[in-house]
Amino acid sequence: MADVTATEVKALRDATGAGMMDAKRALVECDGDAEAASQMLREKGLAKAATRSDRENVEGAVGLISDGNRAALVHLKCETDFSAKSDGFLALVNDLTSAVLAEGVSAVDDRTSVIDDLRLAIKENIEVGQVAFIQAADGNVIDTYLHVQDGRGVNGVVVEGSGVDQETLHQVALHIAFAKPMQLTRDEVSSELVEAERAALLEITKAEGKPEQAWDKIVEGRLTGWFRETVLLEQGLHGDKTSVADTLNGGSIERFAQAYLGA
């Protein structure tokens, strides 16, 4: 059994964030090899972290970086706002977002060990949420919006437009941030979700005692209303009667991405 000093224990504890007794035990089991002890603690910590994977993680932070015709969006989730506002957490969000801007969305997968290390350090269910990289096609423009609260991004949007002036596109980005559309067009909404909504609306219509011969027409009308609430181009810009599509003056929205806390 290796003799370990208090200095060695403290050094391992500082490097890994492990408890004093855990650090000492790992050093003893690894015959004083600090590197092996660190790996042991990491593996044990990851095993414990796996048991936290079902804990709610509605807190976190959203990173958004743009360099003109490209933008990156990263949502990192955690359990508490205390952790989400910490320097280490925010630094990781910024690093991941910068990496996605430089390398694409796969950059996050290449940095799982860094995410694991933070998961071990703060002992929370940390999970990567929405990750997006948008590069505008030739002639197109992008706009971004990041809502910041208590020093961290909480709601980020990237939108690409064709034939749309920058101010109009920015208004669309602001609208997306707070309206949270499901998809760009109704054709992009999954058929399963549409059928589930149609079935629910049919039951509501039946319960209201509407005549059976009118059910289909009533349900289709209500489904159209549902699309107007959930599909970007059919939503009223900032809640007005004029739809987003009708504010584009012949231009088009090509795509958008959004990430926000709680999603």
NUFI-322012 format. One record per residue (C-alpha): chain; residue number from 1; x, y, z; residue in one letter. Coordinates in steps of 0.2 Angstrom, whole numbers, plus 5000, padded with zeros to 4 digits. Layout:
N
+------+-----+------+------+------+------+
! unit ! pos !   xx !   yy !   zz ! code !
+------+-----+------+------+------+------+
!    A ! NUM !    X !    Y !    Z !    A !
...
+------+-----+------+------+------+------+
***
This chain:
263
+------+-----+------+------+------+------+
! unit ! pos !   xx !   yy !   zz ! code !
+------+-----+------+------+------+------+
!    A !   1 ! 5000 ! 5000 ! 5000 !    M !
!    A !   2 ! 5007 ! 5017 ! 4995 !    A !
!    A !   3 ! 5010 ! 5030 ! 5007 !    D !
!    A !   4 ! 5002 ! 5046 ! 5001 !    V !
!    A !   5 ! 5005 ! 5064 ! 5008 !    T !
!    A !   6 ! 4992 ! 5077 ! 5012 !    A !
!    A !   7 ! 5000 ! 5088 ! 4998 !    T !
!    A !   8 ! 4997 ! 5074 ! 4985 !    E !
!    A !   9 ! 4979 ! 5072 ! 4991 !    V !
!    A !  10 ! 4976 ! 5090 ! 4990 !    K !
!    A !  11 ! 4983 ! 5092 ! 4973 !    A !
!    A !  12 ! 4972 ! 5077 ! 4966 !    L !
!    A !  13 ! 4957 ! 5085 ! 4975 !    R !
!    A !  14 ! 4960 ! 5102 ! 4967 !    D !
!    A !  15 ! 4963 ! 5094 ! 4950 !    A !
!    A !  16 ! 4947 ! 5083 ! 4950 !    T !
!    A !  17 ! 4935 ! 5091 ! 4962 !    G !
!    A !  18 ! 4934 ! 5075 ! 4971 !    A !
!    A !  19 ! 4931 ! 5074 ! 4990 !    G !
!    A !  20 ! 4946 ! 5072 ! 5001 !    M !
!    A !  21 ! 4943 ! 5054 ! 5006 !    M !
!    A !  22 ! 4939 ! 5049 ! 4988 !    D !
!    A !  23 ! 4955 ! 5057 ! 4982 !    A !
!    A !  24 ! 4966 ! 5049 ! 4996 !    K !
!    A !  25 ! 4957 ! 5032 ! 4992 !    R !
!    A !  26 ! 4961 ! 5033 ! 4974 !    A !
!    A !  27 ! 4979 ! 5037 ! 4977 !    L !
!    A !  28 ! 4981 ! 5023 ! 4988 !    V !
!    A !  29 ! 4973 ! 5011 ! 4976 !    E !
!    A !  30 ! 4984 ! 5017 ! 4962 !    C !
!    A !  31 ! 5000 ! 5016 ! 4972 !    D !
!    A !  32 ! 5002 ! 5035 ! 4972 !    G !
!    A !  33 ! 5000 ! 5037 ! 4953 !    D !
!    A !  34 ! 4991 ! 5053 ! 4952 !    A !
!    A !  35 ! 4987 ! 5051 ! 4934 !    E !
!    A !  36 ! 4979 ! 5034 ! 4936 !    A !
!    A !  37 ! 4970 ! 5040 ! 4952 !    A !
!    A !  38 ! 4963 ! 5055 ! 4942 !    S !
!    A !  39 ! 4956 ! 5043 ! 4929 !    Q !
!    A !  40 ! 4949 ! 5032 ! 4942 !    M !
!    A !  41 ! 4940 ! 5046 ! 4950 !    L !
!    A !  42 ! 4933 ! 5052 ! 4933 !    R !
!    A !  43 ! 4927 ! 5035 ! 4928 !    E !
!    A !  44 ! 4918 ! 5033 ! 4945 !    K !
!    A !  45 ! 4911 ! 5050 ! 4944 !    G !
!    A !  46 ! 4904 ! 5047 ! 4926 !    L !
!    A !  47 ! 4896 ! 5031 ! 4933 !    A !
!    A !  48 ! 4887 ! 5041 ! 4947 !    K !
!    A !  49 ! 4883 ! 5055 ! 4934 !    A !
!    A !  50 ! 4873 ! 5043 ! 4924 !    A !
!    A !  51 ! 4861 ! 5040 ! 4938 !    T !
!    A !  52 ! 4857 ! 5059 ! 4937 !    R !
!    A !  53 ! 4852 ! 5058 ! 4919 !    S !
!    A !  54 ! 4834 ! 5058 ! 4923 !    D !
!    A !  55 ! 4834 ! 5073 ! 4934 !    R !
!    A !  56 ! 4825 ! 5088 ! 4927 !    E !
!    A !  57 ! 4837 ! 5101 ! 4918 !    N !
!    A !  58 ! 4827 ! 5115 ! 4913 !    V !
!    A !  59 ! 4840 ! 5128 ! 4918 !    E !
!    A !  60 ! 4856 ! 5132 ! 4907 !    G !
!    A !  61 ! 4862 ! 5144 ! 4895 !    A !
!    A !  62 ! 4861 ! 5148 ! 4876 !    V !
!    A !  63 ! 4877 ! 5153 ! 4867 !    G !
!    A !  64 ! 4875 ! 5163 ! 4850 !    L !
!    A !  65 ! 4889 ! 5169 ! 4839 !    I !
!    A !  66 ! 4889 ! 5176 ! 4822 !    S !
!    A !  67 ! 4902 ! 5183 ! 4810 !    D !
!    A !  68 ! 4891 ! 5190 ! 4796 !    G !
!    A !  69 ! 4885 ! 5176 ! 4785 !    N !
!    A !  70 ! 4887 ! 5162 ! 4797 !    R !
!    A !  71 ! 4880 ! 5159 ! 4815 !    A !
!    A !  72 ! 4881 ! 5146 ! 4828 !    A !
!    A !  73 ! 4869 ! 5142 ! 4842 !    L !
!    A !  74 ! 4872 ! 5131 ! 4857 !    V !
!    A !  75 ! 4860 ! 5127 ! 4871 !    H !
!    A !  76 ! 4868 ! 5118 ! 4886 !    L !
!    A !  77 ! 4856 ! 5112 ! 4900 !    K !
!    A !  78 ! 4859 ! 5110 ! 4918 !    C !
!    A !  79 ! 4848 ! 5109 ! 4934 !    E !
!    A !  80 ! 4850 ! 5125 ! 4943 !    T !
!    A !  81 ! 4852 ! 5143 ! 4938 !    D !
!    A !  82 ! 4867 ! 5144 ! 4951 !    F !
!    A !  83 ! 4877 ! 5132 ! 4940 !    S !
!    A !  84 ! 4871 ! 5140 ! 4924 !    A !
!    A !  85 ! 4877 ! 5157 ! 4929 !    K !
!    A !  86 ! 4894 ! 5151 ! 4935 !    S !
!    A !  87 ! 4910 ! 5156 ! 4926 !    D !
!    A !  88 ! 4915 ! 5138 ! 4921 !    G !
!    A !  89 ! 4898 ! 5134 ! 4914 !    F !
!    A !  90 ! 4897 ! 5150 ! 4904 !    L !
!    A !  91 ! 4914 ! 5148 ! 4898 !    A !
!    A !  92 ! 4910 ! 5131 ! 4891 !    L !
!    A !  93 ! 4895 ! 5137 ! 4882 !    V !
!    A !  94 ! 4905 ! 5151 ! 4874 !    N !
!    A !  95 ! 4919 ! 5138 ! 4869 !    D !
!    A !  96 ! 4906 ! 5126 ! 4862 !    L !
!    A !  97 ! 4898 ! 5140 ! 4852 !    T !
!    A !  98 ! 4914 ! 5146 ! 4845 !    S !
!    A !  99 ! 4919 ! 5128 ! 4840 !    A !
!    A ! 100 ! 4903 ! 5126 ! 4831 !    V !
!    A ! 101 ! 4905 ! 5142 ! 4821 !    L !
!    A ! 102 ! 4922 ! 5136 ! 4816 !    A !
!    A ! 103 ! 4919 ! 5118 ! 4813 !    E !
!    A ! 104 ! 4900 ! 5114 ! 4812 !    G !
!    A ! 105 ! 4889 ! 5105 ! 4823 !    V !
!    A ! 106 ! 4900 ! 5090 ! 4825 !    S !
!    A ! 107 ! 4912 ! 5101 ! 4836 !    A !
!    A ! 108 ! 4900 ! 5097 ! 4851 !    V !
!    A ! 109 ! 4902 ! 5078 ! 4849 !    D !
!    A ! 110 ! 4921 ! 5081 ! 4848 !    D !
!    A ! 111 ! 4921 ! 5089 ! 4865 !    R !
!    A ! 112 ! 4911 ! 5076 ! 4875 !    T !
!    A ! 113 ! 4925 ! 5074 ! 4887 !    S !
!    A ! 114 ! 4925 ! 5093 ! 4892 !    V !
!    A ! 115 ! 4906 ! 5092 ! 4895 !    I !
!    A ! 116 ! 4909 ! 5076 ! 4905 !    D !
!    A ! 117 ! 4922 ! 5085 ! 4916 !    D !
!    A ! 118 ! 4910 ! 5099 ! 4920 !    L !
!    A ! 119 ! 4896 ! 5087 ! 4924 !    R !
!    A ! 120 ! 4908 ! 5079 ! 4937 !    L !
!    A ! 121 ! 4913 ! 5096 ! 4944 !    A !
!    A ! 122 ! 4896 ! 5103 ! 4947 !    I !
!    A ! 123 ! 4887 ! 5086 ! 4950 !    K !
!    A ! 124 ! 4872 ! 5090 ! 4939 !    E !
!    A ! 125 ! 4863 ! 5083 ! 4924 !    N !
!    A ! 126 ! 4872 ! 5092 ! 4911 !    I !
!    A ! 127 ! 4865 ! 5089 ! 4893 !    E !
!    A ! 128 ! 4868 ! 5097 ! 4876 !    V !
!    A ! 129 ! 4851 ! 5104 ! 4869 !    G !
!    A ! 130 ! 4849 ! 5112 ! 4853 !    Q !
!    A ! 131 ! 4864 ! 5115 ! 4842 !    V !
!    A ! 132 ! 4863 ! 5124 ! 4825 !    A !
!    A ! 133 ! 4875 ! 5131 ! 4812 !    F !
!    A ! 134 ! 4868 ! 5141 ! 4798 !    I !
!    A ! 135 ! 4878 ! 5148 ! 4784 !    Q !
!    A ! 136 ! 4869 ! 5160 ! 4772 !    A !
!    A ! 137 ! 4868 ! 5155 ! 4754 !    A !
!    A ! 138 ! 4875 ! 5167 ! 4741 !    D !
!    A ! 139 ! 4864 ! 5182 ! 4741 !    G !
!    A ! 140 ! 4855 ! 5178 ! 4757 !    N !
!    A ! 141 ! 4856 ! 5187 ! 4773 !    V !
!    A ! 142 ! 4855 ! 5181 ! 4791 !    I !
!    A ! 143 ! 4850 ! 5189 ! 4807 !    D !
!    A ! 144 ! 4852 ! 5184 ! 4825 !    T !
!    A ! 145 ! 4844 ! 5188 ! 4842 !    Y !
!    A ! 146 ! 4849 ! 5183 ! 4859 !    L !
!    A ! 147 ! 4839 ! 5187 ! 4875 !    H !
!    A ! 148 ! 4851 ! 5189 ! 4889 !    V !
!    A ! 149 ! 4845 ! 5187 ! 4907 !    Q !
!    A ! 150 ! 4856 ! 5188 ! 4923 !    D !
!    A ! 151 ! 4872 ! 5188 ! 4913 !    G !
!    A ! 152 ! 4867 ! 5172 ! 4902 !    R !
!    A ! 153 ! 4859 ! 5169 ! 4886 !    G !
!    A ! 154 ! 4841 ! 5162 ! 4888 !    V !
!    A ! 155 ! 4833 ! 5163 ! 4871 !    N !
!    A ! 156 ! 4843 ! 5163 ! 4855 !    G !
!    A ! 157 ! 4837 ! 5164 ! 4836 !    V !
!    A ! 158 ! 4846 ! 5163 ! 4820 !    V !
!    A ! 159 ! 4835 ! 5166 ! 4804 !    V !
!    A ! 160 ! 4841 ! 5166 ! 4785 !    E !
!    A ! 161 ! 4831 ! 5176 ! 4772 !    G !
!    A ! 162 ! 4831 ! 5178 ! 4754 !    S !
!    A ! 163 ! 4826 ! 5195 ! 4746 !    G !
!    A ! 164 ! 4822 ! 5202 ! 4763 !    V !
!    A ! 165 ! 4829 ! 5218 ! 4770 !    D !
!    A ! 166 ! 4839 ! 5217 ! 4786 !    Q !
!    A ! 167 ! 4827 ! 5227 ! 4797 !    E !
!    A ! 168 ! 4812 ! 5216 ! 4792 !    T !
!    A ! 169 ! 4823 ! 5200 ! 4795 !    L !
!    A ! 170 ! 4827 ! 5207 ! 4812 !    H !
!    A ! 171 ! 4809 ! 5209 ! 4816 !    Q !
!    A ! 172 ! 4806 ! 5191 ! 4811 !    V !
!    A ! 173 ! 4820 ! 5186 ! 4822 !    A !
!    A ! 174 ! 4812 ! 5195 ! 4837 !    L !
!    A ! 175 ! 4795 ! 5188 ! 4833 !    H !
!    A ! 176 ! 4803 ! 5170 ! 4833 !    I !
!    A ! 177 ! 4811 ! 5173 ! 4850 !    A !
!    A ! 178 ! 4794 ! 5176 ! 4859 !    F !
!    A ! 179 ! 4782 ! 5167 ! 4848 !    A !
!    A ! 180 ! 4792 ! 5150 ! 4847 !    K !
!    A ! 181 ! 4786 ! 5143 ! 4831 !    P !
!    A ! 182 ! 4786 ! 5125 ! 4829 !    M !
!    A ! 183 ! 4791 ! 5125 ! 4810 !    Q !
!    A ! 184 ! 4794 ! 5136 ! 4796 !    L !
!    A ! 185 ! 4779 ! 5130 ! 4785 !    T !
!    A ! 186 ! 4764 ! 5118 ! 4789 !    R !
!    A ! 187 ! 4772 ! 5105 ! 4777 !    D !
!    A ! 188 ! 4786 ! 5103 ! 4789 !    E !
!    A ! 189 ! 4775 ! 5098 ! 4804 !    V !
!    A ! 190 ! 4775 ! 5080 ! 4806 !    S !
!    A ! 191 ! 4760 ! 5070 ! 4800 !    S !
!    A ! 192 ! 4759 ! 5061 ! 4817 !    E !
!    A ! 193 ! 4758 ! 5078 ! 4826 !    L !
!    A ! 194 ! 4745 ! 5084 ! 4814 !    V !
!    A ! 195 ! 4734 ! 5069 ! 4816 !    E !
!    A ! 196 ! 4735 ! 5069 ! 4835 !    A !
!    A ! 197 ! 4729 ! 5088 ! 4835 !    E !
!    A ! 198 ! 4715 ! 5083 ! 4822 !    R !
!    A ! 199 ! 4709 ! 5069 ! 4834 !    A !
!    A ! 200 ! 4710 ! 5081 ! 4849 !    A !
!    A ! 201 ! 4700 ! 5094 ! 4840 !    L !
!    A ! 202 ! 4687 ! 5081 ! 4834 !    L !
!    A ! 203 ! 4684 ! 5076 ! 4852 !    E !
!    A ! 204 ! 4682 ! 5094 ! 4857 !    I !
!    A ! 205 ! 4670 ! 5097 ! 4843 !    T !
!    A ! 206 ! 4660 ! 5081 ! 4848 !    K !
!    A ! 207 ! 4659 ! 5087 ! 4866 !    A !
!    A ! 208 ! 4652 ! 5103 ! 4861 !    E !
!    A ! 209 ! 4637 ! 5095 ! 4853 !    G !
!    A ! 210 ! 4640 ! 5101 ! 4836 !    K !
!    A ! 211 ! 4630 ! 5092 ! 4822 !    P !
!    A ! 212 ! 4639 ! 5077 ! 4815 !    E !
!    A ! 213 ! 4638 ! 5083 ! 4797 !    Q !
!    A ! 214 ! 4648 ! 5098 ! 4802 !    A !
!    A ! 215 ! 4662 ! 5090 ! 4811 !    W !
!    A ! 216 ! 4674 ! 5089 ! 4797 !    D !
!    A ! 217 ! 4672 ! 5107 ! 4792 !    K !
!    A ! 218 ! 4674 ! 5113 ! 4810 !    I !
!    A ! 219 ! 4689 ! 5103 ! 4814 !    V !
!    A ! 220 ! 4698 ! 5108 ! 4798 !    E !
!    A ! 221 ! 4694 ! 5126 ! 4802 !    G !
!    A ! 222 ! 4701 ! 5124 ! 4820 !    R !
!    A ! 223 ! 4716 ! 5115 ! 4813 !    L !
!    A ! 224 ! 4720 ! 5130 ! 4801 !    T !
!    A ! 225 ! 4719 ! 5141 ! 4817 !    G !
!    A ! 226 ! 4732 ! 5129 ! 4826 !    W !
!    A ! 227 ! 4744 ! 5131 ! 4811 !    F !
!    A ! 228 ! 4742 ! 5149 ! 4812 !    R !
!    A ! 229 ! 4748 ! 5148 ! 4830 !    E !
!    A ! 230 ! 4762 ! 5136 ! 4827 !    T !
!    A ! 231 ! 4769 ! 5139 ! 4810 !    V !
!    A ! 232 ! 4781 ! 5154 ! 4807 !    L !
!    A ! 233 ! 4775 ! 5160 ! 4790 !    L !
!    A ! 234 ! 4757 ! 5159 ! 4796 !    E !
!    A ! 235 ! 4759 ! 5168 ! 4813 !    Q !
!    A ! 236 ! 4754 ! 5186 ! 4814 !    G !
!    A ! 237 ! 4770 ! 5196 ! 4816 !    L !
!    A ! 238 ! 4772 ! 5202 ! 4834 !    H !
!    A ! 239 ! 4754 ! 5196 ! 4836 !    G !
!    A ! 240 ! 4746 ! 5207 ! 4823 !    D !
!    A ! 241 ! 4734 ! 5201 ! 4810 !    K !
!    A ! 242 ! 4747 ! 5203 ! 4796 !    T !
!    A ! 243 ! 4756 ! 5186 ! 4794 !    S !
!    A ! 244 ! 4775 ! 5184 ! 4794 !    V !
!    A ! 245 ! 4774 ! 5179 ! 4776 !    A !
!    A ! 246 ! 4764 ! 5195 ! 4771 !    D !
!    A ! 247 ! 4778 ! 5206 ! 4778 !    T !
!    A ! 248 ! 4792 ! 5199 ! 4767 !    L !
!    A ! 249 ! 4788 ! 5210 ! 4752 !    N !
!    A ! 250 ! 4790 ! 5195 ! 4740 !    G !
!    A ! 251 ! 4806 ! 5189 ! 4749 !    G !
!    A ! 252 ! 4806 ! 5172 ! 4759 !    S !
!    A ! 253 ! 4812 ! 5165 ! 4775 !    I !
!    A ! 254 ! 4824 ! 5150 ! 4770 !    E !
!    A ! 255 ! 4826 ! 5143 ! 4788 !    R !
!    A ! 256 ! 4828 ! 5147 ! 4806 !    F !
!    A ! 257 ! 4834 ! 5139 ! 4822 !    A !
!    A ! 258 ! 4830 ! 5143 ! 4840 !    Q !
!    A ! 259 ! 4835 ! 5137 ! 4857 !    A !
!    A ! 260 ! 4828 ! 5143 ! 4874 !    Y !
!    A ! 261 ! 4828 ! 5137 ! 4892 !    L !
!    A ! 262 ! 4815 ! 5124 ! 4896 !    G !
!    A ! 263 ! 4814 ! 5117 ! 4878 !    A !
+------+-----+------+------+------+------+
***
